[in-house]
Amino acid sequence: MTKDAAELEALLFAAGEPLSKERIAELMDTGIIEVSDILRQLEKELTGHGIMIREVSGGWQLSTRPKYYSVLEKLSETISQKLSTAMMETLAIIAYMQPVTKIEIENIRGVKADRAINKLIGFELIEEVGRKPVIGRPILYGTTDNFLHCTGIRSLKELPSLPENIS
């Protein structure tokens, strides 16, 4: 492994969150083109390893290879918090309809959404993104970069399509 690839690997490991090419270039005191070359080199060098680099949420990060998720799930069962069905439903509504108000979420789900919204905010999966320009100016909610990070997608455009029978 070259010095540059090892330095990039250390940066991505220590960051714990995606780093943009611009930020990597700044930290490594190099140019964007060189960062792209080093990313490709590191990607090749990690072939066959349990970790890989991937582009997610507008940046690059180290990640476990999907084929090893099952063993990691065993490890995380005792330390991870799971999202309830209500939280998953609320998160899905927000992801697909954002920006969306609490009332709109409740109209779709048919039940109150206060608790689910507060927990999702606590997990930093959603955030307030503004106010709807209507009487009362209700809060609008949207997903966060952490949502993209946790779901492993680069943008909301990568969300699966909804079935046609769902309106």
C-alpha positions as CSV (number, residue, x, y, z in Angstrom):
1,M,0.0,0.0,0.0
2,T,1.4,3.4,-0.9
3,K,1.9,6.2,1.6
4,D,-1.0,8.2,0.1
5,A,-3.4,5.2,0.2
6,A,-2.5,4.4,3.8
7,E,-2.9,8.1,4.8
8,L,-6.4,8.2,3.1
9,E,-7.4,4.9,4.8
10,A,-6.4,6.4,8.2
11,L,-8.4,9.6,7.5
12,L,-11.5,7.7,6.5
13,F,-11.2,5.4,9.5
14,A,-10.7,8.2,12.0
15,A,-13.4,10.4,10.5
16,G,-16.2,7.8,11.1
17,E,-18.4,9.7,8.7
18,P,-18.2,10.4,4.9
19,L,-15.6,12.9,3.8
20,S,-16.0,14.8,0.5
21,K,-13.2,14.8,-2.0
22,E,-12.7,18.5,-1.3
23,R,-12.2,17.9,2.4
24,I,-9.9,14.9,1.8
25,A,-7.8,17.1,-0.6
26,E,-7.7,19.8,2.1
27,L,-6.6,17.4,4.8
28,M,-4.0,15.6,2.6
29,D,-2.8,18.9,1.1
30,T,-3.3,17.7,-2.4
31,G,-5.7,18.2,-5.4
32,I,-9.1,16.7,-6.2
33,I,-7.7,14.8,-9.2
34,E,-5.0,13.2,-7.0
35,V,-7.7,12.3,-4.4
36,S,-9.7,10.6,-7.1
37,D,-6.6,8.6,-8.1
38,I,-5.9,7.7,-4.5
39,L,-9.5,6.6,-3.9
40,R,-9.4,4.3,-6.9
41,Q,-6.0,2.9,-5.7
42,L,-7.3,2.3,-2.2
43,E,-10.5,0.7,-3.6
44,K,-8.3,-1.8,-5.5
45,E,-6.0,-2.5,-2.5
46,L,-9.0,-3.3,-0.3
47,T,-10.3,-5.9,-2.7
48,G,-10.7,-9.2,-0.8
49,H,-10.7,-7.4,2.6
50,G,-13.5,-7.2,5.0
51,I,-13.8,-3.5,4.5
52,M,-14.2,-1.3,1.4
53,I,-14.6,2.3,0.6
54,R,-17.9,3.6,-0.8
55,E,-19.4,6.9,-1.8
56,V,-22.4,7.8,0.4
57,S,-24.1,11.0,1.5
58,G,-21.9,13.2,-0.6
59,G,-18.6,11.8,0.6
60,W,-16.4,8.7,0.9
61,Q,-16.1,6.4,3.9
62,L,-14.8,3.0,5.0
63,S,-17.5,0.4,5.3
64,T,-17.9,-3.2,6.0
65,R,-18.4,-5.4,2.9
66,P,-22.1,-6.4,2.6
67,K,-21.3,-10.1,2.7
68,Y,-20.0,-9.7,6.3
69,Y,-23.1,-8.0,7.6
70,S,-24.6,-11.1,9.1
71,V,-21.6,-11.6,11.5
72,L,-21.8,-7.9,12.4
73,E,-25.5,-8.1,13.1
74,K,-24.7,-10.7,15.8
75,L,-22.3,-8.2,17.4
76,S,-24.6,-5.3,17.2
77,E,-27.7,-7.1,18.5
78,T,-26.7,-6.2,22.1
79,I,-25.7,-2.7,21.4
80,S,-28.0,-1.3,18.7
81,Q,-31.4,0.3,19.2
82,K,-34.0,-0.8,16.8
83,L,-36.6,1.4,15.2
84,S,-40.2,0.6,16.1
85,T,-42.7,-0.1,13.4
86,A,-44.3,3.3,14.0
87,M,-40.9,5.0,13.7
88,M,-40.2,3.1,10.4
89,E,-43.6,4.1,9.0
90,T,-43.0,7.7,9.9
91,L,-39.5,7.7,8.5
92,A,-40.7,6.2,5.2
93,I,-43.4,8.9,4.9
94,I,-40.9,11.6,5.6
95,A,-38.3,10.2,3.2
96,Y,-40.8,9.9,0.3
97,M,-42.9,13.0,0.9
98,Q,-40.5,15.6,2.3
99,P,-40.9,18.3,3.2
100,V,-43.9,17.1,5.2
101,T,-45.7,18.3,8.3
102,K,-46.7,16.3,11.4
103,I,-50.4,16.7,10.5
104,E,-49.7,15.3,7.0
105,I,-47.9,12.3,8.5
106,E,-50.7,11.7,11.0
107,N,-53.3,11.9,8.2
108,I,-51.4,9.1,6.3
109,R,-50.8,6.9,9.3
110,G,-54.1,7.6,11.0
111,V,-52.5,7.9,14.4
112,K,-50.5,10.6,16.3
113,A,-46.8,10.9,15.3
114,D,-45.3,13.0,18.1
115,R,-43.4,10.2,19.7
116,A,-42.1,8.8,16.5
117,I,-41.0,12.2,15.2
118,N,-39.2,13.0,18.5
119,K,-37.4,9.7,18.5
120,L,-36.3,10.1,14.8
121,I,-35.0,13.6,15.6
122,G,-33.1,12.1,18.6
123,F,-31.6,9.5,16.3
124,E,-30.7,12.4,13.9
125,L,-32.5,10.7,11.0
126,I,-34.9,13.6,10.5
127,E,-34.8,17.3,11.2
128,E,-36.9,20.4,10.9
129,V,-36.3,21.9,7.4
130,G,-38.6,24.9,7.6
131,R,-42.2,26.1,8.0
132,K,-45.1,25.6,5.7
133,P,-46.4,28.9,4.5
134,V,-50.0,28.4,5.7
135,I,-51.9,29.5,8.8
136,G,-50.1,28.4,11.9
137,R,-46.9,27.8,9.9
138,P,-46.4,24.2,10.9
139,I,-43.0,22.7,11.0
140,L,-41.8,20.8,7.9
141,Y,-39.7,17.7,8.4
142,G,-37.1,16.1,6.1
143,T,-34.4,13.5,6.3
144,T,-30.8,14.2,7.3
145,D,-27.4,13.3,5.9
146,N,-27.3,10.7,8.7
147,F,-30.4,9.1,7.2
148,L,-28.4,8.7,3.9
149,H,-25.4,7.5,5.8
150,C,-27.5,4.9,7.7
151,T,-29.3,3.6,4.7
152,G,-26.2,3.6,2.5
153,I,-27.5,5.7,-0.3
154,R,-26.0,8.8,-1.9
155,S,-29.2,10.7,-2.4
156,L,-33.0,10.4,-2.1
157,K,-33.1,9.7,-5.8
158,E,-31.8,6.2,-4.9
159,L,-34.9,5.3,-2.8
160,P,-36.8,2.4,-4.3
161,S,-39.9,3.4,-6.3
162,L,-43.2,3.1,-4.5
163,P,-45.7,0.5,-5.9
164,E,-48.2,2.0,-8.3
165,N,-51.2,1.2,-6.0
166,I,-49.9,3.5,-3.3
167,S,-50.9,7.1,-3.6
